[in-house]
Amino acid sequence: MSKSIVVSVVCTTYNQEAFIGQAVDSFLAQRLSVPYEIIIHDDASTDSTPEILKGYAERYPDVIKVIQQQSNKYSTGQRVFDLAVCHARGEYIAPCEGDDFWCEPLKLEKQLAFLKEHADYGAVFTDTNVLDQSTQSTALNHDASRGFQPPAGDVKADLVRGNPYKSCSVLLKADALKGYHQHADFLKVKMLDYILWLHVASNYKIGYLNESMATYRVLLQSASHFSSHTGKIRFEKNAYKVAVYFNKYFGSIVKKNELKSAYAHNLFIYFLKKRQFKAAAQHVRCDRYFAAQALAVVKRQMQALVHRW
């Protein structure tokens, strides 16, 4: 009799022939003391991604299951993570998109130990490396190198102010995901990870390990990076919508002005980085929340510079 699956790696991919092999290899490199599976959902890629995945599935039939769509589901408004995770059999879920990868073979083992030891925690994240695909430069220990400590424990108030976590670094209890779709159905925005973390935070504490165990790849155009200002503004508006919704759901634990300042600050920083100073100035707010966030960014940037030197 085969042993029950404990951990399900859930990967979603679309037209990522250049990256998917590195992702799958990093999943297979995990040294886990419990049975695990790898679920890969390909959303009707038009490049060689399906052929690459077929090769992996043939070589590792007992571990890898490929969900190969014949037509693209994301473009019809379906949530591809849902289409993938419904095949998962594990008590724990480890998401990772096909353009990211893991860099620590004991990532899942360490996170699993944490969640087993802390019954009131529904998820645990780690620090990450950040790889800029356009320059091939990697910022190691992205949080620690900037002096940034993501929230842990009861993170509801911190999380409605913004999403500090990278989805490729998380391990979740499968039970913690139950019911999140009700929020996602109501909000109808394409930022599922933020909704997931807020839903988990409504019922559980969230953990964080100060060690880089995953690499997040920054592409010119993706769900959270944009080649046009319009895409970034739309993304931040949707994030604000999610934050306001969950803040109300949590009993208005953060003042609405603070949420407005967080939204304005994100666009202010974005336009500064783009050297669009006039546009940046339009998002300045004269309140202590905005000033505190701006000061925190300056401190993190200074620490990152010192770290590089």
C-alpha positions in Angstrom: 0.0 0.0 0.0 1.4 3.4 -1.0 2.0 6.0 1.7 -0.3 9.0 1.9 0.9 12.2 0.3 1.9 14.8 3.0 3.1 17.7 0.8 1.7 18.8 -2.6 3.9 21.1 -4.7 1.5 23.1 -6.9 3.0 24.8 -9.9 1.2 26.9 -12.5 2.8 27.7 -15.8 2.2 29.3 -19.2 4.7 29.8 -22.0 7.7 29.5 -19.6 9.9 27.2 -21.7 13.0 29.1 -20.6 12.3 28.7 -16.9 10.1 25.7 -16.2 12.9 23.2 -16.2 14.8 25.0 -13.4 11.6 25.2 -11.4 10.8 21.5 -11.7 14.5 20.5 -11.0 14.3 22.5 -7.8 11.1 20.7 -6.7 12.8 17.3 -7.4 15.8 18.3 -5.4 13.8 18.6 -2.2 15.0 16.3 0.6 11.8 15.5 2.4 11.3 12.8 5.0 7.6 12.4 4.0 5.9 11.4 0.7 5.2 14.3 -1.7 3.9 15.0 -5.1 4.3 17.6 -7.8 1.2 19.0 -9.5 1.9 21.1 -12.6 -0.9 23.0 -14.4 0.0 24.2 -17.9 -2.6 26.7 -19.2 -2.4 25.7 -22.9 1.1 27.0 -23.5 2.0 27.7 -27.2 5.7 27.2 -26.8 7.6 24.1 -25.9 6.5 24.1 -22.2 4.1 21.1 -22.7 6.8 19.0 -24.3 9.2 19.8 -21.5 6.6 18.8 -18.9 5.7 15.6 -20.7 9.4 14.6 -20.5 9.5 15.2 -16.8 6.2 13.3 -16.2 7.5 10.3 -18.2 10.7 10.2 -16.1 9.0 10.7 -12.7 5.6 9.2 -13.1 5.2 8.4 -9.4 5.9 12.0 -8.4 4.8 14.4 -11.2 1.3 14.9 -12.4 0.8 17.3 -15.3 -2.6 19.0 -15.9 -2.4 19.9 -19.5 -5.1 22.3 -20.6 -6.2 22.4 -24.3 -7.5 26.0 -24.1 -6.3 28.9 -22.0 -8.4 29.2 -18.8 -6.8 32.4 -17.3 -8.1 34.4 -20.3 -11.7 33.2 -19.5 -11.5 34.5 -15.9 -10.8 31.1 -14.3 -8.4 30.9 -11.4 -5.6 28.5 -12.6 -4.4 28.0 -9.1 -7.8 26.5 -8.2 -7.7 24.3 -11.3 -4.3 23.0 -10.1 -4.8 22.7 -6.3 -8.0 20.7 -6.7 -5.7 17.8 -7.7 -3.5 18.1 -4.6 -3.7 15.3 -2.1 -1.4 16.6 0.5 -2.1 18.0 4.0 0.3 20.9 3.1 0.5 22.9 -0.1 3.7 24.5 -1.5 2.9 26.9 -4.4 5.5 28.0 -6.9 5.0 29.6 -10.3 6.9 28.2 -13.2 9.3 31.1 -13.6 10.4 31.0 -9.9 12.4 28.2 -8.2 13.7 27.0 -4.9 17.3 27.3 -3.8 17.3 25.2 -0.6 16.9 21.5 -0.8 15.6 21.4 2.8 13.0 24.2 2.2 9.9 22.1 2.6 11.4 19.9 5.4 12.2 23.0 7.5 8.8 24.6 6.9 7.0 21.4 7.6 8.8 21.1 10.9 7.7 24.6 11.8 4.1 24.0 11.0 4.0 20.7 12.9 5.5 22.4 15.9 3.1 25.4 15.7 -0.4 24.1 15.5 -2.0 27.6 15.4 0.0 28.7 12.3 -1.6 28.2 8.9 1.4 29.2 6.7 5.1 29.9 6.9 7.1 32.1 4.5 10.9 32.5 4.1 13.2 35.2 2.8 13.9 35.0 -0.9 16.5 35.9 -3.4 15.3 38.2 -6.2 16.6 37.6 -9.7 16.2 40.4 -12.3 15.8 38.6 -15.5 16.7 41.6 -17.7 20.1 42.1 -16.0 20.7 38.6 -14.6 21.6 40.2 -11.3 20.4 38.5 -8.1 19.7 40.3 -4.8 20.5 37.7 -2.1 18.4 37.6 1.1 16.1 40.3 -0.2 14.4 41.0 3.1 17.4 40.8 5.4 19.7 42.7 3.1 17.4 45.7 3.3 16.8 45.4 7.0 13.2 44.4 6.5 11.5 42.0 8.8 8.2 40.7 7.4 5.4 40.4 10.0 4.8 37.1 11.8 2.2 35.9 14.2 -1.1 37.7 14.1 -0.5 39.6 10.9 -3.9 40.9 10.0 -3.2 44.6 10.6 0.2 44.5 8.9 -1.2 42.5 5.9 -4.0 44.9 5.1 -1.4 47.6 4.8 0.3 45.6 2.0 1.6 42.3 0.9 5.2 41.7 2.0 5.4 38.0 1.1 6.6 36.1 -2.0 4.3 33.2 -3.0 7.2 31.0 -4.1 8.5 30.9 -0.5 5.3 29.7 1.3 4.2 26.4 2.7 0.5 26.3 3.7 -1.8 23.9 5.6 -4.3 22.7 3.0 -7.1 23.2 5.6 -6.1 26.9 5.8 -7.2 27.4 2.2 -10.8 26.2 2.7 -13.3 29.0 2.1 -10.9 31.5 0.5 -12.8 31.2 -2.8 -15.8 33.1 -1.3 -13.6 36.2 -0.9 -12.0 35.7 -4.4 -15.4 35.3 -6.0 -16.7 38.5 -4.5 -13.6 40.6 -5.2 -13.0 39.4 -8.7 -9.4 40.7 -8.9 -6.4 39.0 -10.4 -4.2 39.0 -7.3 -5.0 35.7 -5.8 -1.9 35.4 -3.5 -2.9 38.6 -1.5 -6.4 37.3 -1.0 -5.0 33.9 0.1 -2.7 35.3 2.7 -5.4 37.5 4.1 -7.8 34.6 4.3 -5.3 32.4 6.0 -4.5 35.3 8.5 -8.2 35.5 9.4 -8.0 32.1 11.0 -4.4 31.4 11.7 -1.1 33.0 12.6 1.5 33.2 9.9 5.2 32.3 10.3 8.4 33.6 8.7 11.9 32.0 8.5 14.9 34.3 8.2 16.6 32.3 5.5 16.4 32.6 1.7 15.0 29.3 0.4 13.4 30.4 -2.9 14.3 32.7 -5.8 11.7 35.1 -7.2 12.2 36.1 -10.8 11.4 39.6 -11.9 10.2 39.8 -15.5 9.5 42.9 -17.5 5.8 42.0 -17.8 4.0 39.7 -15.3 1.1 39.7 -12.9 2.9 42.1 -10.6 5.4 43.8 -12.9 4.4 46.0 -15.8 5.7 47.6 -19.0 3.2 50.4 -18.8 2.1 52.7 -16.0 -1.6 51.8 -16.6 -0.9 48.2 -15.6 0.8 49.3 -12.3 -2.0 51.7 -11.4 -4.7 49.0 -12.1 -2.7 46.6 -9.9 -2.5 49.0 -7.0 -6.1 49.9 -7.2 -7.0 46.2 -7.0 -4.7 45.8 -4.1 -6.4 48.7 -2.3 -9.8 47.2 -3.0 -8.7 43.9 -1.4 -7.2 45.7 1.6 -10.3 47.7 2.2 -12.5 44.6 1.9 -10.5 42.6 4.4 -10.0 45.5 6.8 -13.8 45.7 7.0 -14.0 41.9 7.4 -11.5 42.1 10.2 -13.5 44.8 12.0 -11.7 47.9 10.7 -8.5 47.3 12.5 -6.6 49.8 10.5 -7.8 53.4 9.8 -8.9 54.0 6.3 -6.6 57.0 5.9 -3.7 54.7 6.6 -4.8 52.4 3.8 -5.1 55.3 1.4 -1.6 56.4 2.3 -0.3 52.9 1.7 -1.9 52.9 -1.8 -0.5 56.4 -2.5 3.0 55.5 -1.2 3.2 52.4 -3.5 2.5 54.6 -6.6 4.8 57.3 -5.3 7.7 54.9 -5.0 6.9 53.3 -8.4 7.0 56.6 -10.3 10.2 57.7 -8.4 11.9 54.5 -9.7 10.7 55.3 -13.2 12.0 58.9 -12.8 8.6 60.2 -13.4 8.8 62.9 -10.7 5.8 64.9 -11.7 3.6 61.8 -11.5 5.2 60.8 -8.2 4.5 64.2 -6.7 0.8 63.7 -7.5 0.7 60.8 -5.0 2.3 62.5 -2.1 0.0 62.7 1.0 0.7 65.0 3.9 0.1 62.7 6.8 2.2 60.8 9.2 1.4 57.4 7.7 2.8 58.4 4.3 5.8 60.0 5.9 6.5 56.9 8.0 6.4 54.6 5.0 8.7 56.9 3.0 11.2 57.0 5.8 11.2 53.2 6.1 12.0 52.9 2.4 14.9 55.3 2.7 16.3 53.3 5.7 15.9 50.0 3.8 17.6 51.4 0.7 20.5 52.8 2.8 21.0 49.4 4.5 20.9 47.6 1.1 23.7 49.9 -0.2 25.8 49.3 2.9 25.2 45.6 2.5 26.5 45.7 -1.1 29.6 47.6 -0.1 
